[in-house]
């Protein structure tokens, strides 16, 4: 009999470039998504992108100047943020 142990993904480090958002996970995995998945980060300056903090014991990242949050689950599941539509 085999037993499957589910481990919640947690971020240990994050890197944002002009092209991507890359998270290093505590279990050794690396996940990267296009920067375009976050329109707020896409529109931000490099300094604003660098001002971040891990939240929820590494379950996500918060950019206080931008009011932007990205979860590791969203990165793993492939959930980009949609830009609000203007009326």
LUMVO-623628 format. One record per residue: residue number from 1; residue in one letter; x, y, z of N, C-alpha, C, O in turn. Coordinates in nm, 2 decimals, decimal comma, always signed. Layout:
! residues N
- i:aa:n_u:n_v:n_w:ca_u:ca_v:ca_w:c_u:c_v:c_w:o_u:o_v:o_w
- NUM:A:X:Y:Z:X:Y:Z:X:Y:Z:X:Y:Z
...
END
This chain:
! residues 87
- i:aa:n_u:n_v:n_w:ca_u:ca_v:ca_w:c_u:c_v:c_w:o_u:o_v:o_w
- 1:X:+0,08:-0,12:+0,00:+0,00:+0,00:+0,00:+0,09:+0,12:+0,00:+0,19:+0,13:+0,07
- 2:X:+0,05:+0,22:-0,08:+0,13:+0,35:-0,08:+0,04:+0,46:-0,02:-0,08:+0,45:-0,02
- 3:X:+0,11:+0,55:+0,04:+0,05:+0,66:+0,11:+0,09:+0,79:+0,04:+0,21:+0,81:+0,02
- 4:X:+0,00:+0,87:+0,00:+0,03:+1,00:-0,06:+0,03:+1,11:+0,05:-0,07:+1,12:+0,12
- 5:X:+0,14:+1,18:+0,06:+0,14:+1,29:+0,16:+0,13:+1,42:+0,08:+0,21:+1,45:-0,01
- 6:X:+0,03:+1,50:+0,11:+0,01:+1,63:+0,04:+0,08:+1,73:+0,12:+0,06:+1,75:+0,24
- 7:X:+0,17:+1,80:+0,05:+0,24:+1,91:+0,11:+0,20:+2,04:+0,04:+0,21:+2,05:-0,08
- 8:X:+0,16:+2,14:+0,12:+0,12:+2,27:+0,06:+0,24:+2,34:+0,01:+0,34:+2,35:+0,08
- 9:X:+0,23:+2,39:-0,11:+0,35:+2,47:-0,16:+0,36:+2,60:-0,09:+0,27:+2,67:-0,06
- 10:X:+0,49:+2,63:-0,06:+0,52:+2,76:+0,00:+0,64:+2,82:-0,06:+0,73:+2,75:-0,11
- 11:X:+0,64:+2,95:-0,07:+0,75:+3,03:-0,14:+0,86:+3,06:-0,04:+0,83:+3,10:+0,07
- 12:X:+0,98:+3,04:-0,08:+1,10:+3,08:+0,00:+1,16:+3,20:-0,06:+1,23:+3,27:+0,02
- 13:X:+1,14:+3,23:-0,18:+1,20:+3,34:-0,25:+1,13:+3,38:-0,37:+1,07:+3,29:-0,44
- 14:X:+1,14:+3,50:-0,41:+1,06:+3,55:-0,53:+1,15:+3,64:-0,61:+1,23:+3,72:-0,55
- 15:X:+1,14:+3,64:-0,74:+1,22:+3,72:-0,83:+1,13:+3,77:-0,94:+1,06:+3,70:-1,00
- 16:X:+1,14:+3,90:-0,97:+1,05:+3,96:-1,07:+1,14:+4,03:-1,17:+1,22:+4,12:-1,13
- 17:X:+1,13:+3,99:-1,29:+1,21:+4,06:-1,40:+1,11:+4,13:-1,49:+0,99:+4,13:-1,47
- 18:X:+1,16:+4,19:-1,60:+1,07:+4,25:-1,70:+0,99:+4,15:-1,78:+0,89:+4,19:-1,84
- 19:X:+1,02:+4,02:-1,77:+0,95:+3,92:-1,84:+0,87:+3,82:-1,75:+0,77:+3,77:-1,80
- 20:X:+0,92:+3,80:-1,63:+0,86:+3,69:-1,55:+0,85:+3,72:-1,40:+0,92:+3,80:-1,35
- 21:X:+0,77:+3,63:-1,33:+0,77:+3,63:-1,19:+0,81:+3,48:-1,16:+0,74:+3,39:-1,20
- 22:X:+0,92:+3,47:-1,08:+0,97:+3,34:-1,05:+0,97:+3,31:-0,90:+1,03:+3,39:-0,83
- 23:X:+0,91:+3,21:-0,86:+0,91:+3,17:-0,72:+0,99:+3,05:-0,69:+0,98:+2,95:-0,76
- 24:X:+1,08:+3,05:-0,59:+1,15:+2,94:-0,54:+1,07:+2,88:-0,43:+1,03:+2,96:-0,34
- 25:X:+1,03:+2,75:-0,43:+0,95:+2,69:-0,33:+1,04:+2,62:-0,23:+1,15:+2,58:-0,26
- 26:X:+0,99:+2,61:-0,11:+1,06:+2,55:+0,00:+1,09:+2,40:-0,03:+1,19:+2,35:+0,03
- 27:X:+1,02:+2,33:-0,11:+1,04:+2,19:-0,14:+1,14:+2,18:-0,26:+1,17:+2,06:-0,31
- 28:X:+1,20:+2,29:-0,31:+1,30:+2,28:-0,41:+1,25:+2,31:-0,55:+1,33:+2,32:-0,64
- 29:X:+1,12:+2,31:-0,57:+1,07:+2,34:-0,70:+1,08:+2,49:-0,73:+1,09:+2,58:-0,64
- 30:X:+1,08:+2,52:-0,86:+1,08:+2,66:-0,91:+0,96:+2,67:-1,00:+0,94:+2,59:-1,09
- 31:X:+0,88:+2,78:-0,99:+0,77:+2,80:-1,07:+0,78:+2,94:-1,13:+0,81:+3,04:-1,05
- 32:X:+0,75:+2,96:-1,26:+0,77:+3,09:-1,32:+0,64:+3,11:-1,41:+0,60:+3,02:-1,48
- 33:X:+0,59:+3,23:-1,40:+0,48:+3,28:-1,49:+0,52:+3,41:-1,56:+0,60:+3,48:-1,51
- 34:X:+0,45:+3,44:-1,67:+0,48:+3,56:-1,74:+0,44:+3,68:-1,65:+0,34:+3,68:-1,58
- 35:X:+0,52:+3,79:-1,66:+0,49:+3,91:-1,59:+0,36:+3,96:-1,63:+0,29:+4,02:-1,55
- 36:X:+0,32:+3,94:-1,75:+0,19:+3,99:-1,81:+0,07:+3,93:-1,73:-0,04:+3,99:-1,74
- 37:X:+0,09:+3,83:-1,65:-0,02:+3,77:-1,57:-0,06:+3,86:-1,46:-0,17:+3,85:-1,41
- 38:X:+0,02:+3,96:-1,43:-0,01:+4,06:-1,33:+0,00:+4,20:-1,39:+0,11:+4,25:-1,41
- 39:X:-0,11:+4,26:-1,43:-0,11:+4,39:-1,50:-0,05:+4,50:-1,40:+0,01:+4,59:-1,45
- 40:X:-0,07:+4,48:-1,27:-0,02:+4,58:-1,18:+0,13:+4,57:-1,17:+0,20:+4,68:-1,18
- 41:X:+0,19:+4,45:-1,17:+0,33:+4,44:-1,17:+0,39:+4,48:-1,31:+0,50:+4,54:-1,32
- 42:X:+0,32:+4,45:-1,41:+0,36:+4,49:-1,55:+0,37:+4,64:-1,56:+0,46:+4,69:-1,63
- 43:X:+0,28:+4,72:-1,50:+0,28:+4,86:-1,51:+0,37:+4,93:-1,40:+0,39:+5,05:-1,41
- 44:X:+0,43:+4,85:-1,31:+0,51:+4,91:-1,20:+0,65:+4,93:-1,24:+0,70:+4,88:-1,34
- 45:X:+0,71:+5,01:-1,16:+0,86:+5,04:-1,18:+0,94:+4,92:-1,12:+0,88:+4,85:-1,04
- 46:X:+1,06:+4,90:-1,16:+1,15:+4,80:-1,10:+1,15:+4,82:-0,94:+1,16:+4,72:-0,87
- 47:X:+1,16:+4,94:-0,90:+1,16:+4,97:-0,75:+1,04:+4,92:-0,68:+1,04:+4,86:-0,58
- 48:X:+0,92:+4,94:-0,74:+0,80:+4,90:-0,69:+0,79:+4,75:-0,69:+0,74:+4,69:-0,59
- 49:X:+0,84:+4,68:-0,79:+0,84:+4,54:-0,80:+0,93:+4,48:-0,69:+0,90:+4,37:-0,65
- 50:X:+1,03:+4,55:-0,66:+1,13:+4,49:-0,56:+1,08:+4,51:-0,42:+1,12:+4,44:-0,33
- 51:X:+0,98:+4,60:-0,40:+0,92:+4,62:-0,26:+0,81:+4,52:-0,24:+0,70:+4,54:-0,27
- 52:X:+0,85:+4,40:-0,18:+0,75:+4,29:-0,16:+0,78:+4,22:-0,03:+0,88:+4,24:+0,03
- 53:X:+0,68:+4,14:+0,01:+0,70:+4,06:+0,13:+0,62:+3,93:+0,11:+0,51:+3,93:+0,05
- 54:X:+0,67:+3,83:+0,17:+0,60:+3,70:+0,17:+0,49:+3,71:+0,27:+0,50:+3,77:+0,38
- 55:X:+0,37:+3,65:+0,24:+0,26:+3,65:+0,33:+0,21:+3,50:+0,35:+0,24:+3,41:+0,27
- 56:X:+0,14:+3,48:+0,46:+0,08:+3,35:+0,49:+0,19:+3,24:+0,50:+0,16:+3,13:+0,44
- 57:X:+0,30:+3,26:+0,57:+0,40:+3,16:+0,58:+0,45:+3,11:+0,44:+0,49:+3,00:+0,42
- 58:X:+0,45:+3,21:+0,34:+0,50:+3,17:+0,21:+0,40:+3,13:+0,11:+0,43:+3,08:+0,00
- 59:X:+0,27:+3,14:+0,15:+0,17:+3,10:+0,06:+0,14:+3,20:-0,05:+0,07:+3,17:-0,15
- 60:X:+0,20:+3,32:-0,03:+0,18:+3,42:-0,13:+0,28:+3,53:-0,12:+0,36:+3,53:-0,03
- 61:X:+0,26:+3,63:-0,20:+0,35:+3,75:-0,20:+0,26:+3,87:-0,21:+0,16:+3,87:-0,28
- 62:X:+0,30:+3,98:-0,14:+0,23:+4,10:-0,14:+0,32:+4,22:-0,17:+0,43:+4,23:-0,12
- 63:X:+0,27:+4,31:-0,26:+0,34:+4,43:-0,30:+0,26:+4,54:-0,24:+0,16:+4,58:-0,30
- 64:X:+0,30:+4,60:-0,13:+0,22:+4,70:-0,06:+0,20:+4,83:-0,14:+0,09:+4,89:-0,14
- 65:X:+0,29:+4,88:-0,22:+0,28:+5,00:-0,30:+0,18:+4,98:-0,41:+0,11:+5,08:-0,45
- 66:X:+0,16:+4,86:-0,45:+0,08:+4,83:-0,57:-0,06:+4,76:-0,53:-0,14:+4,75:-0,62
- 67:X:-0,07:+4,73:-0,40:-0,19:+4,66:-0,36:-0,21:+4,53:-0,44:-0,32:+4,50:-0,48
- 68:X:-0,10:+4,46:-0,46:-0,11:+4,33:-0,54:-0,07:+4,22:-0,46:+0,03:+4,22:-0,38
- 69:X:-0,14:+4,11:-0,47:-0,11:+3,98:-0,41:-0,11:+3,87:-0,51:-0,19:+3,87:-0,60
- 70:X:-0,01:+3,78:-0,50:-0,01:+3,66:-0,59:+0,01:+3,54:-0,50:+0,10:+3,54:-0,41
- 71:X:-0,07:+3,44:-0,52:-0,05:+3,32:-0,44:+0,03:+3,21:-0,51:+0,02:+3,21:-0,64
- 72:X:+0,10:+3,13:-0,44:+0,17:+3,02:-0,50:+0,07:+2,93:-0,57:+0,10:+2,87:-0,68
- 73:X:-0,05:+2,91:-0,51:-0,15:+2,82:-0,57:-0,19:+2,88:-0,71:-0,21:+2,80:-0,80
- 74:X:-0,21:+3,01:-0,72:-0,25:+3,07:-0,84:-0,14:+3,05:-0,95:-0,17:+3,03:-1,07
- 75:X:-0,02:+3,06:-0,91:+0,09:+3,04:-1,00:+0,10:+2,90:-1,05:+0,11:+2,87:-1,17
- 76:X:+0,08:+2,80:-0,96:+0,08:+2,66:-0,99:-0,04:+2,62:-1,08:-0,03:+2,54:-1,17
- 77:X:-0,15:+2,68:-1,05:-0,28:+2,64:-1,12:-0,29:+2,72:-1,25:-0,38:+2,69:-1,34
- 78:X:-0,21:+2,82:-1,27:-0,22:+2,90:-1,40:-0,33:+3,00:-1,40:-0,41:+2,99:-1,49
- 79:X:-0,34:+3,09:-1,30:-0,45:+3,18:-1,29:-0,40:+3,32:-1,31:-0,36:+3,38:-1,21
- 80:X:-0,40:+3,38:-1,43:-0,36:+3,52:-1,44:-0,46:+3,62:-1,39:-0,58:+3,59:-1,39
- 81:X:-0,42:+3,74:-1,35:-0,51:+3,84:-1,30:-0,56:+3,91:-1,43:-0,49:+3,95:-1,52
- 82:X:-0,69:+3,94:-1,43:-0,75:+4,01:-1,54:-0,75:+4,16:-1,51:-0,78:+4,20:-1,40
- 83:X:-0,72:+4,24:-1,61:-0,72:+4,38:-1,60:-0,87:+4,42:-1,59:-0,95:+4,38:-1,67
- 84:X:-0,91:+4,51:-1,50:-1,05:+4,56:-1,49:-1,09:+4,63:-1,62:-1,01:+4,70:-1,69
- 85:X:-1,21:+4,60:-1,66:-1,26:+4,67:-1,78:-1,32:+4,80:-1,75:-1,38:+4,82:-1,64
- 86:X:-1,29:+4,90:-1,83:-1,34:+5,03:-1,81:-1,47:+5,05:-1,88:-1,50:+5,00:-1,99
- 87:X:-1,57:+5,12:-1,81:-1,70:+5,13:-1,86:-1,72:+5,26:-1,94:-1,82:+5,29:-1,99
END
